[in-house]
């Protein structure tokens, strides 16, 4: 999954001056609530250098996954989409599902038969 975000302008909660460095504790909430973040930026008072740490990044989204029967290639396809425009799902190689635990997928697999006795 890749996340794309443009430049954002966060509000500083607290400013602490230590000699020639300012500590800026900040937060940002995307206007449509797609994501929020907070962190700390250390800036030299002459703005010659800075360092930013992001402490918390929260992405709010709904992910919808569909399993499609691909009769042409005799296999299933898994398709995912999200309502968050900042998230682009690009690779689902690690997706695994157990067809024996799904009432919908069970009908595509033969049930094992067993019995006791001769």
VOPAGU-2260 file (C-alpha; in pm, 1 decimal, decimal comma):
REM VOPAGU-2260
SITE   aa  ch    i         X         Y         Z
SITE  UNK   A    0       0,0       0,0       0,0
SITE  UNK   A    1     128,8     347,1     -85,1
SITE  UNK   A    2      11,8     665,2      81,0
SITE  UNK   A    3      38,9     997,3    -101,5
SITE  UNK   A    4       8,5    1325,7      87,3
SITE  UNK   A    5      74,0    1679,4     -30,8
SITE  UNK   A    6     245,5    1947,3     175,4
SITE  UNK   A    7      44,6    2026,2     485,0
SITE  UNK   A    8      59,5    2318,4     725,2
SITE  UNK   A    9      19,3    2207,4    1085,4
SITE  UNK   A   10     -57,0    2418,7    1388,1
SITE  UNK   A   11     197,5    2428,4    1667,9
SITE  UNK   A   12      60,3    2335,1    2009,9
SITE  UNK   A   13     364,8    2443,1    2211,0
SITE  UNK   A   14     688,9    2620,9    2133,5
SITE  UNK   A   15     987,9    2568,0    2361,2
SITE  UNK   A   16    1309,9    2758,8    2304,3
SITE  UNK   A   17    1637,0    2594,1    2404,0
SITE  UNK   A   18    1937,4    2815,2    2328,7
SITE  UNK   A   19    1942,1    2828,0    1945,0
SITE  UNK   A   20    1677,8    2557,1    1881,2
SITE  UNK   A   21    1298,2    2577,3    1890,7
SITE  UNK   A   22    1093,3    2266,4    1975,2
SITE  UNK   A   23     760,0    2284,8    1793,0
SITE  UNK   A   24     502,2    2028,5    1908,1
SITE  UNK   A   25     234,2    2020,2    1638,6
SITE  UNK   A   26     -80,5    1842,9    1520,8
SITE  UNK   A   27    -275,5    1824,7    1196,0
SITE  UNK   A   28    -627,1    1703,5    1119,6
SITE  UNK   A   29    -716,3    1670,1     751,3
SITE  UNK   A   30   -1039,2    1869,0     687,9
SITE  UNK   A   31   -1238,3    1562,0     572,0
SITE  UNK   A   32   -1103,4    1344,1     857,7
SITE  UNK   A   33    -917,4    1111,1     620,0
SITE  UNK   A   34    -606,2    1129,7     839,8
SITE  UNK   A   35    -455,7    1299,9    1142,9
SITE  UNK   A   36    -100,9    1324,5    1272,5
SITE  UNK   A   37     112,9    1485,3    1538,1
SITE  UNK   A   38     480,3    1523,0    1602,9
SITE  UNK   A   39     777,6    1736,6    1699,0
SITE  UNK   A   40     990,3    1959,8    1478,4
SITE  UNK   A   41    1322,5    2101,2    1603,0
SITE  UNK   A   42    1426,4    2415,8    1416,7
SITE  UNK   A   43    1741,8    2626,6    1451,0
SITE  UNK   A   44    1655,3    2987,5    1523,2
SITE  UNK   A   45    1821,4    3095,6    1194,4
SITE  UNK   A   46    1620,2    2826,4    1003,8
SITE  UNK   A   47    1943,7    2671,5     870,1
SITE  UNK   A   48    1834,6    2319,4     968,9
SITE  UNK   A   49    1538,9    2129,2    1107,9
SITE  UNK   A   50    1438,5    1776,8    1205,8
SITE  UNK   A   51    1082,1    1640,5    1220,2
SITE  UNK   A   52     951,2    1332,7    1399,2
SITE  UNK   A   53     598,1    1207,5    1339,6
SITE  UNK   A   54     474,8    1037,8    1657,0
SITE  UNK   A   55     126,3     939,2    1548,9
SITE  UNK   A   56     -32,4     895,6    1205,7
SITE  UNK   A   57    -391,0     774,6    1191,9
SITE  UNK   A   58    -562,2     688,5     862,7
SITE  UNK   A   59    -940,4     656,7     877,0
SITE  UNK   A   60   -1080,1     449,0     594,5
SITE  UNK   A   61   -1316,8     175,3     496,7
SITE  UNK   A   62   -1169,8    -102,3     284,2
SITE  UNK   A   63   -1405,6    -310,2      71,4
SITE  UNK   A   64   -1275,7    -640,5     -61,8
SITE  UNK   A   65   -1450,9    -841,2    -332,0
SITE  UNK   A   66   -1380,8   -1199,2    -437,3
SITE  UNK   A   67   -1458,1   -1252,6    -803,7
SITE  UNK   A   68   -1485,9   -1591,8    -972,8
SITE  UNK   A   69   -1256,1   -1576,1   -1277,9
SITE  UNK   A   70   -1400,6   -1859,3   -1487,6
SITE  UNK   A   71   -1164,5   -1786,7   -1778,1
SITE  UNK   A   72    -849,8   -1858,9   -1571,9
SITE  UNK   A   73   -1024,5   -2096,2   -1327,1
SITE  UNK   A   74    -932,0   -1901,1   -1014,8
SITE  UNK   A   75   -1052,0   -1628,2    -780,6
SITE  UNK   A   76    -956,5   -1261,6    -802,3
SITE  UNK   A   77    -944,4   -1040,8    -497,2
SITE  UNK   A   78   -1021,8    -671,8    -554,4
SITE  UNK   A   79    -993,3    -404,9    -284,0
SITE  UNK   A   80   -1100,2     -42,4    -280,9
SITE  UNK   A   81   -1112,0     233,2     -22,3
SITE  UNK   A   82   -1303,9     553,7      35,3
SITE  UNK   A   83    -985,9     743,6     135,5
SITE  UNK   A   84    -834,7     934,6    -161,8
SITE  UNK   A   85    -493,0     938,9      10,1
SITE  UNK   A   86    -464,4     557,8       4,6
SITE  UNK   A   87    -387,9     361,1    -312,0
SITE  UNK   A   88    -383,3     -20,0    -273,6
SITE  UNK   A   89    -114,3    -143,2    -512,2
SITE  UNK   A   90     -13,7    -490,8    -395,6
SITE  UNK   A   91    -210,1    -765,8    -221,0
SITE  UNK   A   92      37,9   -1052,8    -252,6
SITE  UNK   A   93      12,9   -1126,5     119,6
SITE  UNK   A   94    -364,4   -1171,2     122,4
SITE  UNK   A   95    -465,6   -1521,8     228,1
SITE  UNK   A   96    -809,7   -1659,2     298,5
SITE  UNK   A   97    -924,6   -1998,5     421,1
SITE  UNK   A   98   -1206,3   -2119,3     193,4
SITE  UNK   A   99   -1315,2   -2384,3     444,4
SITE  UNK   A  100   -1418,9   -2111,7     692,7
SITE  UNK   A  101   -1628,0   -1916,0     445,0
SITE  UNK   A  102   -1986,4   -2028,5     385,8
SITE  UNK   A  103   -1977,4   -1863,5      42,2
SITE  UNK   A  104   -1650,9   -2026,2     -72,9
SITE  UNK   A  105   -1718,3   -2373,1      77,6
SITE  UNK   A  106   -1952,7   -2459,9    -207,9
SITE  UNK   A  107   -1661,2   -2442,8    -457,1
SITE  UNK   A  108   -1459,1   -2713,3    -279,1
SITE  UNK   A  109   -1539,8   -3079,9    -245,4
SITE  UNK   A  110   -1627,1   -3188,1     105,4
SITE  UNK   A  111   -1421,6   -3474,0     249,1
SITE  UNK   A  112   -1636,0   -3776,8     329,4
SITE  UNK   A  113   -1555,8   -4014,7     608,5
SITE  UNK   A  114   -1721,4   -4301,8     783,8
SITE  UNK   A  115   -1666,2   -4545,1    1067,9
SITE  UNK   A  116   -1665,5   -4919,1    1016,4
SITE  UNK   A  117   -1633,0   -5146,9     715,2
